Amino acid sequence: MEFREPFQPSEVVKQGPPKAETAFDPETARLLESLDRYVNREFREREQMSFSDELDEIEIRNALIELRFKYVSHPDEFDPNFMAERQREAVIAYHTRFQDLEKFAGISPQELHTQSLSQNLDYLSKVKKLLLELKINWDDSVYAFIGRRERKEGKYISTKEKFGGFFPDTRFLFNTSSEAKEQLLQQYPELAEAYRRFHIDRYPNLQRRLQETEQTLDARTREHPEEIRALLLQLHASEDKIDSEVIDDLLGIAPQNIERSIDICGLKEKYGYEQYPYQGTPYEFIRTFVKDLNLSPNDVLYDLGCGYGRIPLYGAMTTEAQYRGIEIVPERVVEAIAIKDKFALGNVEFRQGNVLEQNYADGSVFFLFNPFTKETLEQVGEKLEKLAKTKRIRVVSLGPSTSYFRSQKWLQPVETGSSKHPWDLTIFESK
């Protein structure tokens, strides 16, 4: 279970004067009072807080996470009253989401089939988000409970000692018997309060809805692949936020089903040390640079270290350029080829092997997202430099590899407005 550092209220602008109150139910009103204290750093010692107070803090902290990432990078641009209102809206929306869980989780498989493709995707995205939020709230509650017991007893308490040899995460809760779960909640009233407060009992039903929605999407992609392409073209033309996990589901990319079976030790024996862990490029980045590149049918884009083929697959469905993906892990290539065949994409090719042993002289654009060790990156850079002496090429880099390409005298960055950080998504062209 991942331990998450507490959110620091100082990272968001403090509350300004409160606006006229709207009538809220007692639970929401109490939560907003806690928000005012929390954001204005009116802290009390943990020993003086009830467990309900700690649950309020957990809910507020998790409700403000998205707001933190949205505004904290430029806090001076927003006055305190504006931020105070956004904070209240975030907490109310987060709290309401859990109150409406029963209605949201009650959608039937028949209703899923009657929804449009975009409605399926929207529902899938929301279900995944709710499942994650339920898990985080429960995990945080368990840690808060352990902390209270440690302060009370004045010693470290292991989870096994405290809970009789198991840790009561969401996986345990719903893989054990209902009798064992009830016994746990009866034995620890604080956990029972968190279980009720965050509607953890809805977790299994939401998991079923997730599986049913994924099955519905898989059936639609096989029966009507043209719908998926049309939706991607619509997203590509828009500025709408893209949920990368949902687009993976739409295409049929399932890293979680493949990664656990990959023999990393065998790959190291064959190819040596490389960047074998999978890192998928977010689709919003893909959309950005594909638009900025303005690719023609004569362009050939190589994704060096393509993983499951997000970039070649997305690009092939939204442009007329040619795409090649090179990936060292065989299982990922098998999966990418299967998806390419499912959608009958003629402008995509995937190859398995070490990138240093591949011929990509026909390429005009090369993408890299931190795919190699430093030594391999330098060798790839040398190959690209030689190619650039024969024709104009472009290099798109995301992550640490960007610093390397910035240092290359044979390349110059293209000003697109997308890059603000040395590791940001950057397009280079040969001189």
C-alpha positions in Angstrom: 0.0 0.0 0.0 1.5 3.4 -1.0 2.1 5.9 1.8 1.1 9.4 0.7 2.5 12.5 2.3 -0.1 14.8 3.9 -1.2 17.7 1.8 0.3 20.9 3.1 -2.4 23.7 3.2 0.3 26.3 2.7 0.6 25.1 -0.9 -2.8 26.6 -1.6 -3.7 30.3 -1.0 -5.5 30.8 2.3 -9.2 31.5 2.6 -10.5 35.0 2.0 -13.6 36.3 3.7 -16.5 33.8 3.4 -19.3 34.4 1.1 -23.0 34.2 2.1 -23.7 30.7 3.2 -25.9 28.4 1.1 -28.0 25.9 3.0 -26.2 22.6 3.2 -27.0 19.3 4.9 -25.3 19.0 8.4 -22.5 16.7 7.2 -21.5 19.0 4.3 -21.8 22.1 6.6 -19.5 20.5 9.1 -17.0 19.6 6.4 -16.9 23.2 5.2 -16.2 24.4 8.7 -13.3 21.9 8.9 -12.1 23.2 5.5 -11.9 26.8 6.8 -9.8 25.6 9.8 -7.6 23.3 7.6 -6.7 25.8 4.9 -6.1 28.6 7.4 -3.8 26.3 9.3 -5.9 26.4 12.5 -4.4 23.1 13.6 -5.0 21.2 16.8 -2.8 18.6 18.3 -3.7 15.1 17.1 -4.5 14.0 20.6 -7.2 16.7 20.8 -8.9 15.6 17.5 -11.6 13.0 17.3 -11.4 10.3 14.6 -14.2 12.1 12.8 -12.0 15.2 12.7 -9.3 13.1 11.1 -11.7 11.7 8.6 -12.7 15.3 7.7 -9.1 16.1 7.1 -8.6 13.0 4.9 -11.6 14.0 2.8 -10.6 17.6 2.5 -7.0 16.7 1.6 -8.0 14.3 -1.1 -10.7 16.7 -2.4 -8.1 19.4 -2.9 -5.5 17.3 -4.7 -6.7 18.1 -8.2 -7.1 21.8 -7.2 -3.5 21.8 -5.9 -2.1 20.7 -9.2 -4.3 23.0 -11.2 -3.5 26.2 -9.4 -0.5 25.9 -7.2 2.1 26.4 -9.9 0.8 30.0 -10.4 -0.8 30.9 -7.1 -0.1 34.6 -7.5 -2.5 34.8 -10.5 -5.5 34.2 -8.3 -6.8 36.3 -5.4 -7.7 34.7 -2.1 -11.5 35.0 -2.6 -11.3 33.2 -6.0 -9.2 30.4 -4.4 -11.5 30.1 -1.4 -14.5 29.6 -3.7 -12.7 27.0 -5.8 -11.7 25.1 -2.6 -15.3 25.1 -1.3 -16.5 23.9 -4.8 -13.9 21.1 -4.8 -14.9 19.8 -1.4 -18.6 20.0 -2.0 -18.2 18.2 -5.4 -16.0 15.5 -3.8 -18.4 14.9 -1.0 -21.5 14.9 -3.2 -19.8 12.3 -5.5 -19.7 9.8 -2.6 -23.3 10.6 -1.6 -24.4 9.8 -5.1 -22.5 6.5 -5.4 -25.6 4.2 -5.1 -27.3 5.8 -8.0 -24.1 5.9 -10.1 -23.2 2.3 -9.4 -26.7 1.1 -10.1 -26.5 1.3 -13.9 -27.3 -2.0 -15.5 -25.4 -3.8 -18.3 -28.5 -3.2 -20.5 -28.1 0.5 -20.0 -24.4 0.4 -20.9 -25.3 -1.2 -24.2 -27.8 1.6 -25.0 -25.3 4.4 -24.3 -23.2 6.0 -27.0 -19.5 5.2 -27.2 -18.6 8.6 -25.7 -21.0 8.0 -22.9 -19.4 4.6 -22.2 -16.0 6.2 -22.1 -17.1 8.9 -19.8 -18.7 6.4 -17.5 -15.6 4.2 -17.5 -13.4 7.2 -16.6 -15.7 8.1 -13.7 -15.8 4.5 -12.4 -12.1 4.2 -12.4 -11.7 7.5 -10.6 -14.3 6.6 -8.0 -12.6 3.2 -7.3 -9.3 4.9 -6.8 -10.8 7.5 -4.5 -12.5 4.9 -2.4 -9.3 3.0 -2.1 -7.3 6.1 -1.1 -9.9 7.2 1.4 -10.0 3.8 3.1 -6.2 3.3 3.1 -5.7 6.8 4.6 -8.3 6.0 7.2 -6.5 2.8 8.2 -3.2 4.6 8.5 -4.9 7.3 10.6 -6.4 4.7 12.9 -3.0 3.0 13.3 -1.5 6.4 14.1 -4.1 7.0 16.9 -3.4 3.7 18.5 0.4 4.3 18.3 0.0 7.7 20.0 -2.3 6.2 22.6 0.0 3.2 23.4 3.3 5.1 22.9 4.8 2.5 20.7 5.1 1.3 17.0 2.3 -1.1 16.1 2.8 -3.3 13.1 -0.2 -3.9 10.9 0.0 -7.7 11.5 0.1 -7.2 15.3 -2.8 -4.8 15.2 -5.1 -6.7 12.8 -4.2 -10.3 13.5 -1.9 -11.2 10.6 -3.5 -9.3 7.7 -3.8 -5.7 6.5 -7.3 -4.5 6.0 -7.0 -2.9 2.5 -9.8 -2.9 0.0 -8.5 -6.1 -1.6 -8.7 -7.9 1.8 -12.1 -6.4 2.6 -13.8 -7.9 -0.5 -11.8 -11.1 -0.9 -12.6 -12.3 2.6 -15.9 -13.6 4.0 -18.6 -11.2 4.9 -18.4 -12.6 8.5 -14.7 -11.7 8.7 -15.4 -8.3 7.4 -18.2 -7.7 9.9 -16.0 -9.0 12.7 -13.3 -6.5 11.7 -15.8 -3.5 11.7 -17.3 -4.6 15.0 -14.0 -4.9 16.6 -12.7 -1.5 15.5 -15.5 1.1 15.6 -13.2 3.8 14.1 -12.8 1.7 10.9 -16.6 1.1 10.8 -17.0 4.9 10.9 -14.7 5.3 7.9 -16.3 2.4 6.1 -19.7 4.1 6.4 -18.4 7.7 5.9 -16.7 6.9 2.6 -19.3 4.3 1.3 -16.7 1.6 1.0 -19.5 -1.0 0.7 -20.0 0.3 -2.9 -16.6 -0.8 -4.0 -17.5 -4.4 -5.2 -20.5 -3.0 -7.2 -18.3 -0.4 -8.9 -15.8 -3.1 -9.7 -18.5 -5.1 -11.5 -19.6 -2.0 -13.4 -16.0 -1.4 -14.4 -15.7 -5.0 -15.8 -19.0 -4.7 -17.6 -18.1 -1.4 -19.2 -14.7 -2.7 -20.3 -16.5 -5.8 -21.8 -19.0 -3.5 -23.6 -16.2 -1.4 -25.0 -14.2 -4.4 -26.2 -17.3 -5.8 -28.0 -17.9 -2.4 -29.7 -14.3 -2.1 -30.9 -14.5 -5.5 -32.5 -18.0 -4.9 -34.1 -17.6 -1.3 -35.0 -13.9 -0.2 -35.2 -14.9 2.8 -37.3 -16.6 4.3 -34.2 -13.3 4.3 -32.3 -11.5 6.0 -35.2 -14.2 8.6 -35.5 -14.0 9.3 -31.7 -10.2 9.6 -31.8 -10.5 12.0 -34.7 -13.0 14.1 -32.7 -10.7 14.1 -29.7 -7.7 15.0 -31.9 -9.5 18.0 -33.3 -10.5 19.2 -29.8 -8.7 20.6 -26.7 -10.7 18.3 -24.4 -8.9 16.5 -21.6 -7.9 12.9 -22.5 -7.9 10.1 -20.0 -5.0 7.9 -21.1 -6.3 4.8 -19.3 -9.7 5.2 -20.9 -8.2 5.5 -24.4 -6.1 2.4 -23.7 -9.3 0.6 -22.8 -10.9 1.8 -26.0 -8.0 0.5 -28.1 -7.5 -2.7 -26.1 -4.1 -1.8 -24.6 -3.9 -3.6 -21.3 -0.4 -3.3 -19.7 -1.7 -4.6 -16.4 -2.4 -8.0 -18.0 1.0 -8.3 -19.7 3.6 -6.7 -17.5 3.5 -9.2 -14.7 4.4 -12.0 -17.2 7.5 -10.3 -18.7 10.8 -12.0 -18.0 13.0 -9.0 -17.2 15.9 -11.2 -16.1 15.8 -13.0 -19.5 15.8 -9.7 -21.3 18.9 -8.5 -19.3 20.7 -11.7 -20.2 20.0 -11.2 -23.9 20.2 -7.4 -24.3 22.0 -6.2 -21.1 20.7 -3.4 -18.9 18.1 -1.2 -20.4 15.0 0.8 -19.5 12.7 -2.2 -19.4 9.9 -0.8 -17.1 6.9 0.4 -19.1 6.2 4.2 -19.3 3.3 5.1 -21.6 3.3 8.6 -23.2 0.1 10.4 -22.1 -2.3 10.8 -25.0 -2.5 14.6 -24.4 1.2 14.9 -25.2 0.8 12.7 -28.2 -2.0 14.9 -29.5 0.1 18.0 -28.9 3.1 16.9 -30.8 1.3 15.2 -33.7 -0.6 18.5 -34.3 2.6 20.5 -34.0 4.5 18.2 -36.4 1.8 18.7 -39.1 2.7 15.3 -40.7 2.2 14.6 -44.4 1.5 11.2 -46.0 5.2 11.1 -47.0 6.4 11.3 -43.3 7.6 8.2 -41.5 7.5 8.5 -37.7 9.6 6.1 -35.7 8.7 5.5 -32.0 12.0 4.3 -30.5 10.9 2.2 -27.5 7.2 2.2 -28.4 5.9 0.0 -25.6 2.4 -1.1 -26.5 2.2 1.3 -29.5 0.2 4.2 -28.2 1.9 6.7 -30.5 1.9 4.7 -33.7 -1.7 3.5 -33.1 -3.0 7.0 -32.3 -1.1 8.6 -35.1 -2.3 6.1 -37.7 -5.9 6.7 -36.7 -5.6 10.5 -36.9 -3.2 11.2 -39.7 -2.1 9.8 -43.0 1.6 9.5 -42.1 3.4 6.2 -41.8 4.4 4.9 -38.3 7.0 2.4 -37.2 7.3 1.2 -33.6 10.5 -0.5 -32.3 10.3 -2.3 -28.9 12.7 -4.6 -27.1 10.1 -6.5 -25.1 8.4 -9.2 -27.2 5.2 -9.4 -25.3 4.5 -5.7 -25.9 5.1 -6.1 -29.6 2.7 -9.0 -29.8 0.0 -7.0 -28.1 0.6 -3.9 -30.4 0.4 -6.0 -33.6 -2.9 -7.6 -32.4 -4.4 -4.2 -31.9 -3.1 -2.9 -35.3 -4.7 -6.0 -36.9 -8.0 -5.5 -35.0 -8.3 -2.0 -36.5 -6.9 -3.0 -39.9 -4.3 -0.2 -39.9 -2.2 -0.3 -43.0 0.1 2.6 -42.1 1.6 1.0 -38.9 4.4 -1.5 -38.5 5.9 -2.9 -35.2 9.3 -4.5 -34.9 10.8 -6.3 -31.9 14.5 -6.0 -31.1 17.3 -3.8 -29.8 17.0 -0.3 -31.4 20.7 -0.3 -32.1 20.3 -3.3 -34.5 17.4 -1.8 -36.4 17.5 0.1 -39.7 15.4 3.3 -39.6 16.9 5.1 -42.4 13.5 5.7 -44.0 12.4 7.8 -41.0 11.8 11.5 -41.1 10.6 11.9 -37.5 11.8 10.1 -34.4 10.1 10.0 -31.0 11.8 9.1 -27.7 10.3 9.1 -24.1 13.2 8.2 -21.8 13.5 4.8 -23.5 17.2 3.9 -23.0 20.2 4.0 -20.8 22.5 6.9 -21.2 24.9 4.8 -23.3 22.3 3.5 -25.6 20.8 7.0 -26.0 24.2 8.4 -27.1 24.6 5.6 -29.7 21.1 6.2 -31.0 22.0 9.9 -31.2 25.0 9.1 -33.3 22.9 7.1 -35.7 20.4 9.9 -36.0 23.2 12.5 -36.5 24.6 10.4 -39.4 21.1 10.1 -40.9 20.6 13.9 -40.6 23.7 14.5 -42.9 21.7 12.8 -45.7 18.3 14.6 -45.2 16.3 16.8 -42.8 14.9 15.0 -39.8 13.0 15.9 -36.7 13.3 14.5 -33.2 10.6 14.6 -30.6 11.7 14.1 -27.0 10.0 13.8 -23.7 11.7 13.3 -20.4 15.4 13.2 -19.5 16.4 12.5 -23.1 15.4 16.1 -23.9 18.5 17.4 -22.1 20.7 15.2 -24.2 19.2 16.4 -27.5 19.4 20.0 -26.4 23.2 19.6 -26.1 23.5 18.3 -29.7 24.9 20.9 -32.0 23.4 19.3 -35.1 19.9 19.9 -33.7 17.9 23.0 -32.9 14.7 23.2 -31.0 11.5 24.2 -32.8 9.5 26.9 -31.0 6.0 25.4 -30.5 5.1 26.9 -27.1 4.8 23.4 -25.7 8.2 23.3 -23.8 8.8 25.2 -20.6 11.1 22.7 -18.8 14.4 21.2 -19.8 12.7 17.8 -19.8 9.4 18.9 -21.4 8.0 17.7 -24.7 10.3 19.3 -27.3 10.5 19.1 -31.1 14.0 19.4 -32.6 15.0 19.7 -36.3 18.4 19.0 -37.9 20.4 22.0 -39.1 
